[in-house]
Amino acid sequence: METTKDKIKKLTGSKAMIQALDQEMDRDDSIFVMGEDVGKYGGIFGSTTGLFDKYGGERIMDTPISETGFIGAAVGAAAEGLRPIVELMFVDFHGVVMDQIYNHIAKIPYMSGGNVKLPIVLLTAVGGGYSDAAQHSQTLYASFGHLPGLKVVAPTFPNDIKGMLIAAIRDDNPVIFMFHKTLQGLGWMDQIDASLGPVPEETYTIPLNKANVVKTGKDVTIVGVQMMTVKALEAAKELTDLGIDAEVIDLRSIKPIDKETILKSVEKTGRLVVVDEDYYSYGITAEISAIVASEGFHHLKAPVVRIATPDVPIPYSRVMEKFVIPDVKDIVDTVKNMLIV
């Protein structure tokens, strides 16, 4: 799609989400949003700011603190032809609504032989880094990616956030849309450059099944998702000073996973580092490592290396939290150990 400069503005991640929701709600009256504090407050992570004033309480619906109730209601609404967008405030809260997500949203389309469509977008905030402790700081990408019947996406940059959210809203399958708090660009959190970027004003979509090579290189492939993509790009700059040319892939889509892009990169570089803010065991790092070991082993010049959060609850202490979540130094040191003998 051709885009002129005057139709591109720099937006934060949250503003990109709002623009996507606004454009789609304006286009299709069957779309509505519901969740805790999504109305006049605008969502605690700024995902619906201003939409209540435009669309009113029937389409931007505040709910009681009952995830089981309002996500269950989204199932019924979708089955009857509406297109609900429902916000699970923190991904950590999925434990109270597993039956609705895992047994209803993920399985009803299949068990009905495709006769019942559930075009639900489940928005949920992920990520740590700001001392919100063990029950509000997880990413849990793999928890959703493990289950058949769900598409699961986790975009990093504002232009991807908008394009993938529009694609998710238009998809007739249920989509878990995971947005990282640090990448929302909120004033009350530590703001980073990656949370602000150019976003076309017009409506556009980005496929829900494609990774993105955000930096090309020839010596090693680094695969990240959301904040780990950001840290991988920072690490790649440091590695350049050491004469190491790293290729960085932003995974974007957790389910389905774009193994072709990963395998093509590993074929070129011969080395792979996978970095993830989710837990080490049974996670994205293990899945990508298995894909490359089974389908691209002959291209590897060194063993695949995994970097992830240890299998411990996320600490409240800022010092301890910083210690467990992977950082730029972890990535740089790992790559140096692979290439510099």
Order of alpha helices (4+ residues) and beta strands (2+ residues): beta-alpha-beta-alpha-beta-alpha-beta-alpha-beta-alpha-beta-alpha-beta-beta-beta-beta-alpha-beta-beta-alpha-beta-alpha-beta-alpha-alpha
